[in-house]
Amino acid sequence: MTNSRAFPIAHLDSAEAVMELLDRLLTVVGAQPTDVDVRILTDSHEAARLCSLFPRPVIFSELSAEIAQQVPDEVLAQPDPAGSIIPWEDHFALIARATPGLLNALRAFPVTPTEVEAENLPAEHTNVSVLAAIGAARASVAWHLPGWPPIDELSLAGQSKHAIIQATLNSSDIDALTPAHGQWRFFRAFSLVGVSGGAG
């Protein structure tokens, strides 16, 4: 049995430095990413700009009961898949594909916490310009690899499960939940996920 574990590698201060380190790590691993997942924590007024960076992003927005009742049904009646608003703890959660109509509707309401997600992106889609455009938002970018190579010196066999290199932007944890303090603008923790080890 193996456990997924994250190991911080570096704190960097620019999108260029993030991509340079990624390239160096990929050279060591000897593999290229199969796809990339991006998750950005933002607000409903900034979501449109961030959604424009990716094909077919999905948004998760926290709505008050009052706002949830005002979202037009037609902006949720979209194919692949239809959006929905569901009760969630002390608010309502909007989950939908980010369409222009929905993003425009959200901009007409007061600002609410919103998450933008884009999954299974081609690796080349997440480059320096995309990371820089995320700006001050907290975000997580995960590059999925075909596997980790064996490390004979440490008696570690190669494995394909949980082979991920992850960057968190403007945050001090891998889930991008904790804002980073200080002068780190883009990058707070570069992590390897899926290295075998004990519990913890």
Buried (B, 14 or more C-beta within 10 A) or exposed (E): EEEEBBEBBBBBBBBEBBBEBBEEBBEEBEBEBBBBBBBBBBBBBBBBBBBEBBEEBBBBBBBBEEBBEEBEEEBBEBEEEEBEBEEEEEBBBBBBBBBEBBBEBBEEBEEBEBBBBBBEBEBEBBEBEBBBEBBEBBBBBBBBBEBBBEEEEEEBEEBEEBBBBBBBBBBBBBEBEBEBEEEBBBBBBBBBBBBBEEEE
